[in-house]
Amino acid sequence: MTGAPRRASAVASTAQDRERRVPRRVRWVAWSTVLLCVTLPAVAVAQVPCPGIHVTILNIRNSTGTVACALFESPAGFPTAYLRYATNLMVIKIRATQARCDFLDLPPGTYALAVIHDENMNGELDTNWLGIPTEGYGFSNDAKGVVGAPSFSAASFAYDGRTLNLTMSLHY
């Protein structure tokens, strides 16, 4: 007699479990929806850069030293007197022969960039006895000077206050 009620309760609990059990497909859809809702905002934020000028520097000879990015808003001091006249100045480490400078919170206007690869980290663009640079350098618009550095107008570009992605190459 004691065996029969147990069997009946086991059968009853199995029937109740079937009624309570959520189909696998429904559980998969529910979990997928939860994961999507949790990760989607993070992905969306990661893909929208902050407004500013974002500069990727390519063709860096090696990962030794640093890269200095100087952003100018006028011809004054461009490009040699960057410590005194640059609107923004960034010195960053090189990673895998590439670097990135991000200039944020800038008002719309006309700007020009000068970039140097300071391999020996002495804070200046080294030159040989003729005055020819021995370290990498580059300018926005890939501007080049006839004798010496290019002019501000040759390297200048318009910035409208939204995200601007630039790519620059260094010359050695």
PLY file of the C-alpha trace (Angstrom):
ply
format ascii 1.0
element vertex 172
property float x
property float y
property float z
element edge 171
property int vertex1
property int vertex2
end_header
0.00 0.00 0.00
2.76 2.39 0.76
4.19 1.87 -2.74
1.03 2.90 -4.61
0.69 6.43 -3.23
4.33 7.16 -4.01
3.88 6.06 -7.56
0.78 8.22 -7.91
2.60 11.24 -6.50
5.56 10.63 -8.80
3.22 10.50 -11.80
1.40 13.61 -10.59
4.65 15.54 -10.09
5.89 14.57 -13.58
2.66 15.86 -15.10
3.00 19.10 -13.10
6.66 19.47 -14.21
5.59 19.18 -17.84
3.01 21.90 -17.33
5.58 24.16 -15.61
8.47 23.47 -17.98
9.07 26.23 -20.49
9.95 25.00 -23.99
13.65 25.26 -24.85
13.00 27.58 -27.80
11.13 30.06 -25.59
13.94 30.03 -23.01
16.54 30.60 -25.77
14.61 33.56 -27.19
14.16 35.06 -23.72
17.87 34.78 -22.85
18.91 36.12 -26.24
16.64 39.12 -25.79
18.05 39.82 -22.32
21.65 39.56 -23.56
20.92 41.78 -26.55
19.29 44.45 -24.38
22.21 44.40 -21.95
25.02 44.55 -24.52
23.47 46.73 -27.23
23.89 50.06 -25.39
27.57 49.32 -24.73
28.17 48.46 -28.39
26.30 51.55 -29.57
28.31 53.83 -27.30
31.60 52.24 -28.34
30.90 52.84 -32.03
30.04 56.53 -31.72
33.21 58.52 -31.09
33.08 61.82 -29.24
32.95 64.89 -31.45
36.45 66.08 -32.17
39.41 65.61 -34.46
40.67 62.03 -34.35
44.05 61.51 -36.03
45.54 58.10 -36.83
49.27 58.22 -37.60
50.62 55.53 -39.90
54.05 54.64 -41.34
55.88 55.07 -38.06
59.33 53.58 -38.56
59.44 51.81 -35.19
57.82 51.80 -31.75
60.72 53.62 -30.10
60.02 56.97 -28.44
56.83 58.99 -28.72
54.68 60.83 -31.23
53.90 64.51 -30.68
50.77 65.91 -32.31
50.44 69.71 -32.39
47.14 71.29 -33.42
47.28 74.94 -34.55
44.35 77.30 -35.13
46.39 80.10 -36.72
49.61 80.54 -38.72
51.42 81.96 -35.66
54.28 79.61 -34.80
53.25 76.90 -37.27
54.84 74.36 -37.18
58.12 74.93 -35.35
57.04 76.87 -32.24
54.45 74.32 -31.17
55.16 74.59 -27.43
54.22 78.26 -27.47
51.58 78.52 -30.20
49.82 75.16 -30.62
46.19 75.18 -29.48
46.50 71.57 -28.31
49.56 69.39 -27.91
49.60 65.65 -27.27
52.59 63.39 -26.68
51.69 59.72 -26.85
53.39 56.34 -26.86
53.57 54.34 -30.05
51.83 50.98 -30.19
52.70 48.56 -33.00
54.10 51.36 -35.21
50.84 53.30 -35.04
49.52 56.10 -32.86
46.29 58.01 -32.41
45.72 61.57 -31.21
42.23 62.62 -30.18
41.47 66.33 -29.87
38.09 66.76 -28.15
35.91 69.73 -27.21
37.12 71.93 -30.05
35.11 74.81 -31.48
34.51 74.83 -35.23
37.23 76.57 -37.19
40.28 76.18 -39.37
43.11 74.05 -38.01
46.42 72.54 -39.11
48.36 69.60 -37.67
52.07 68.96 -37.31
53.24 65.53 -36.11
56.74 64.33 -35.24
58.15 60.95 -34.23
60.48 61.82 -31.37
62.53 58.62 -31.32
65.02 59.78 -28.68
62.33 61.62 -26.65
64.27 64.88 -26.44
61.18 66.99 -27.26
62.29 68.21 -30.69
62.61 67.14 -34.31
66.26 66.18 -34.76
68.03 67.15 -38.00
71.37 66.39 -39.63
74.05 69.03 -40.26
72.17 70.22 -43.38
68.96 70.75 -41.40
67.21 67.74 -42.93
65.05 65.89 -40.37
66.41 62.56 -39.11
63.14 61.70 -37.32
59.69 61.22 -38.80
57.39 64.18 -39.45
54.09 64.87 -41.16
51.49 67.58 -41.72
47.76 67.59 -42.28
46.72 67.41 -45.94
50.10 65.68 -46.44
51.39 69.21 -47.05
55.01 69.63 -48.08
57.20 72.71 -48.15
59.54 73.59 -51.01
62.38 74.51 -48.68
61.49 73.82 -45.05
58.10 73.25 -43.50
54.83 73.92 -45.36
52.71 76.97 -44.68
49.67 76.97 -42.39
47.38 77.50 -45.38
48.80 74.44 -47.16
48.21 72.23 -44.11
44.96 73.78 -42.88
41.54 72.12 -42.97
38.03 73.13 -41.92
36.46 71.59 -38.83
32.68 71.92 -38.40
32.42 70.75 -34.77
31.39 67.19 -35.57
33.53 64.05 -35.61
36.42 64.31 -38.06
38.66 61.29 -38.66
42.03 61.99 -40.28
44.84 59.66 -41.29
48.40 60.94 -41.55
51.60 59.30 -42.71
55.03 60.20 -41.45
57.99 60.89 -43.73
61.60 60.06 -42.84
0 1
1 2
2 3
3 4
4 5
5 6
6 7
7 8
8 9
9 10
10 11
11 12
12 13
13 14
14 15
15 16
16 17
17 18
18 19
19 20
20 21
21 22
22 23
23 24
24 25
25 26
26 27
27 28
28 29
29 30
30 31
31 32
32 33
33 34
34 35
35 36
36 37
37 38
38 39
39 40
40 41
41 42
42 43
43 44
44 45
45 46
46 47
47 48
48 49
49 50
50 51
51 52
52 53
53 54
54 55
55 56
56 57
57 58
58 59
59 60
60 61
61 62
62 63
63 64
64 65
65 66
66 67
67 68
68 69
69 70
70 71
71 72
72 73
73 74
74 75
75 76
76 77
77 78
78 79
79 80
80 81
81 82
82 83
83 84
84 85
85 86
86 87
87 88
88 89
89 90
90 91
91 92
92 93
93 94
94 95
95 96
96 97
97 98
98 99
99 100
100 101
101 102
102 103
103 104
104 105
105 106
106 107
107 108
108 109
109 110
110 111
111 112
112 113
113 114
114 115
115 116
116 117
117 118
118 119
119 120
120 121
121 122
122 123
123 124
124 125
125 126
126 127
127 128
128 129
129 130
130 131
131 132
132 133
133 134
134 135
135 136
136 137
137 138
138 139
139 140
140 141
141 142
142 143
143 144
144 145
145 146
146 147
147 148
148 149
149 150
150 151
151 152
152 153
153 154
154 155
155 156
156 157
157 158
158 159
159 160
160 161
161 162
162 163
163 164
164 165
165 166
166 167
167 168
168 169
169 170
170 171
